[in-house]
């Protein structure tokens, strides 16, 4: 009995120690399933489950002290509601408050993971996945911000009718726009019109380039330090 359960326990223990790897997988799965949300069916249900689990893994991955953990759990509630209920953003008080608290949760998780990743002297596989998690979380965070801007200013974004079958941007439109802007891909079919939308787009584009440059420089610096004389 012990011989059959021991390998399973070791495998589970090793998997739970790869916190940032698990978070990266769920964030990537969320990004992949986003286009199928609006069609309902299996993709819609799978997205709600994966998004909810991803939020819980994000809280688990940062492993905070009791007080900060309580703050993270309280902030996780609106983020969980936003990603599982999938309501269309509007200018209502509840919707704006929920999106604001969800943004605070995402920013809180990004800051904590950033400190965990970039304060370690020797980079590991976990720190690399942690850096990738930050990149994806920033993309989702800006997508939420664009949703808030569009909820307050209905004409903040323009959808080209030649490439879109709908006139008002959806959640996936903001996710697509956010990652296309951050990666300098160039979002085709959606254009920021209002000054706040344009300003945020420029900020995200700059952050995307700077983050990649800082991450690569940090990894190269750590690699040279630990591969130099006096290190095995």
PyMOL commands that set and color helices and strands:
alter all, ss='L'
color gray80, all
select helices_A, chain A and resi 2-17+19-36+41-62+66-85+93-118+125-152+171-182+195-226
alter helices_A, ss='H'
color red, helices_A
select strands_A, chain A and resi 157-159+190-192
alter strands_A, ss='S'
color yellow, strands_A
deselect
rebuild
show_as cartoon
